[in-house]
Amino acid sequence: MNPGYGIIMWLVIGALAGWIASKIMGTDKQQGALANIIVGVIGAVVGGFVTGALLGDNRGNNGLIASSLVALLGAVVVLAIWKAISGRSRLTT
């Protein structure tokens, strides 16, 4: 995610990415708003590392849509890993 957005935008994008990822992964009913934010922000970091490794590192040129998609990708990966490790389909905070 673009470092120029600031903490508020990171939380907003993270919350939206976490919520959409929880819908995709089927964990939305068990997962609260705080878990969505946490998963989304962690997902943004994970997604940034994954896309940086695959596509090269160009942090200053990420737009809002690109950052949101990267955060969503990372949040889905985080939820998939969580489900695989925990052996259940529920994420709680």
Buried (B, 14 or more C-beta within 10 A) or exposed (E): BBEEBEEEBBBBBBBBBBBBBBEBBEBBEEBEEEBBBBBBBBBBBBBBEBBEEEEEEEEEEBEEEEBBBBBBBBBBBBBEEBBEEEEEEEBEE
